[in-house]
Amino acid sequence: MALNKVYVSVTNKKVFSYPDESPWEFEVVANREIIPVFQKLFEQLSTVEASNFWRAHIPIRLYHEDRENDQYDRRMKKIYALIHEFGDEESKIFIEQLPYFNESRRVFIE
């Protein structure tokens, strides 16, 4: 399988084919089947964010008891697990320093 180098921006929720298209945070080398997974997770994040916006206006529901926030966190962990698996060494080192690194690897497998 041919490997493709892509550039991932978690901030902008985008995957770029060329490094000068837009600002990016992570360089990833993966086969063609993995790239749509990033795009799907970013789409899901946007949907969950919209849901969280409306839910945030309910004052009695606490953040740590909010299922929608858990969905958002779970997807972020999956994105970082993918970046760790297919990213360059600099990306891996950064992600390993995140507080939920071991958790994100477990969530991706589930």
N, C-alpha and C positions, 0 to 999 in steps of 0.2 A: 504494500500500500504506500502511496505517495504521501509524504508529510508536507503540510502547508504551514508556513509561518504566518501568524495573524497577531494583531495587536488589540488587546482587550482594555476597555475603559469601563471599570466598575462604576465610576462616578457618573458617566454619561449613559451607561447601560448599552454599550455598543461594541461591536467587533469590527475591526478595520483590516483590510487586506494590505494596506501600505502604511508605513510608519509616519508619513507626512500628511495623511488625510485629516487627522485631528489629534488632539492630545490623548495619550493613552498611558496606562499605568503598568501593564504587564505584557511581556512578549511570550507567546505560546506557540509551540510547534506540535501540531496534532494532525491526525488523518482527517479527511474530509467529513466523516460522519460525526465527529465531535463538535465541530463548529456550530451546527444548528442547535445543539444542546445549550450552548451559551445563549444563543438568541432566544430560545424558548424560555429559559430561566429569566432572562431580562424582561421578556414580555409578561411573565407571571409576576415578577416583582412590581411592574407598573400597575398591574391589576390589583395586587394586594395593597399597594400604596394608596390607590384611590379608595379602596374599602376602608383602610385605616384612617384616611382623612375624615370620612363621615363618622366613623366610630369614635374618633377623638373628641367629638362634640357631645359625647355622653359622659357627663362628669362622674358618674358613680362607678364606672368600670375602670379598674386599676390596670396599669400597663402589664404587670407581671401575671395577671390573670386573664389576659386577652389572647384569644386563639388566633386572631388575625396577625398580631405581632409575632406569635410563634411561627406562623406560616412565612412571614417575611424573613425572620432569622434563619429558618431552615433553608430557604432558597439561597440566602447569602452564604451560608456555610457550604452548600453544594457548589456554588460558583468558586469559592476560594479553594475547595478541595480539587476541583477541575484544574484551576490555575496551578495549584501545587503539583498535581500529577504531570501536567504537560508544559509547565512554565520553565523558564531558564533558571539558572542557579540563584540569581539575585531575587527572583520572585519567590522561590522556595524558601530562602532564608527569611525573607520578610514575613511570609505566611506562617512559618514555624514560630514566629515571635508573637503571633496573635493569641489572645487569651483562650480562644476556643479551638485551637488547631487540632488537638486530639479529638475533640467533639466533632469537628467538621469532617474528619476522615470517617468517623463512624456513621454519621448521618448520610453521607454519600453512598455508602454500601447498602444501607437499608432499603 
